Each structure stands twice: as structure tokens, then as C-alpha cells.
Amino acid sequence: MLTYIFHVAIEGLTFLFPRGGLNIRFIITILIHVLPRLISPLVYGLRDTMFRKYLRRYLVCSIHKQP
């Protein structure tokens, strides 16, 4: 869906910041094309109960007392 605003975002930001054309193109490409593909597996993974169980176990810091 974000692909539709790619050219509009580049043209608008290049108009506002004419010297940063290459940087704007790079940042917009990352935000619109790459970032959603990286976030999608995490979102669907968090919906999975088994993944969520192991995520809580390994990412939540806790102190375990040894007997």
C-alpha cells in the first residue's frame, strides 16, 4: 500500500530539501519497501501463542534463584 505514495513522498521532500535528493531517496526506499517486510513477521509471530511464550521466556529479564 505504501508503494503508491513513493513518488509523491520523494517529489515533495525533494522540493522541500533540494540538496538531499539522494539521501531522501534512500530513506524513503527503506521506510516504504524494506521496513514493512521486516516488521510483518514479527507482528504475525507475536500473534502466535507458542512464539509469544518463548519470546517472554527469553527476552524478559528476570532473576532466577538457584536452590
Phi, psi and omega per residue, in radians:
M1 nan -0.661 -3.107
L2 -1.216 -0.267 -3.131
T3 -1.078 -0.500 -3.118
Y4 -1.175 -0.449 -3.129
I5 -1.697 0.073 -3.093
F6 -0.978 -0.986 -3.067
H7 -1.218 -0.615 3.109
V8 -1.120 -0.759 -3.140
A9 -1.140 -0.741 -3.139
I10 -1.143 -0.800 -3.137
E11 -1.120 -0.742 -3.127
G12 -1.146 -0.803 -3.128
L13 -1.255 -0.568 3.079
T14 -1.201 -0.577 3.073
F15 -1.165 -0.703 -3.134
L16 -1.296 -0.654 -3.105
F17 -2.211 1.416 -3.019
P18 -1.146 -0.456 -3.107
R19 -1.399 -0.333 -3.053
G20 -1.763 0.594 -3.066
G21 -1.000 -0.809 -3.112
L22 -1.205 -0.729 3.105
N23 -1.142 -0.693 3.111
I24 -1.094 -0.773 3.134
R25 -1.066 -0.736 -3.141
F26 -1.132 -0.837 -3.095
I27 -1.147 -0.756 3.129
I28 -1.120 -0.690 3.104
T29 -1.090 -0.761 3.108
I30 -1.099 -0.828 -3.080
L31 -1.154 -0.660 -3.022
I32 -1.605 -0.625 -3.038
H33 -1.780 -0.679 -3.005
V34 -1.624 -0.831 -3.047
L35 -1.012 -0.791 3.108
P36 -1.077 -0.573 3.130
R37 -1.288 -0.390 3.066
L38 -1.462 -0.587 -3.089
I39 -1.381 -0.571 -3.062
S40 -0.969 -0.837 3.115
P41 -1.096 -0.576 3.105
L42 -1.179 -0.718 -3.139
V43 -1.130 -0.820 3.133
Y44 -1.229 -0.510 3.071
G45 -1.185 -0.664 3.116
L46 -1.192 -0.414 3.097
R47 -1.334 -0.373 3.134
D48 -1.384 2.233 -3.057
T49 -1.186 -0.658 -3.135
M50 -1.150 -0.785 3.117
F51 -1.101 -0.726 -3.128
R52 -1.097 -0.659 3.129
K53 -1.087 -0.825 -3.135
Y54 -1.251 -0.556 3.084
L55 -1.106 -0.763 3.096
R56 -1.115 -0.678 -3.096
R57 -1.157 -0.733 -3.010
Y58 -1.677 -0.393 -3.101
L59 -1.742 -0.403 3.128
V60 -1.463 2.142 -3.126
C61 -1.349 2.266 3.084
S62 -2.596 2.766 -3.140
I63 -1.763 2.165 3.115
H64 -1.822 2.238 3.095
K65 -1.513 2.302 3.094
Q66 -1.658 2.389 -3.118
P67 -1.217 nan nan
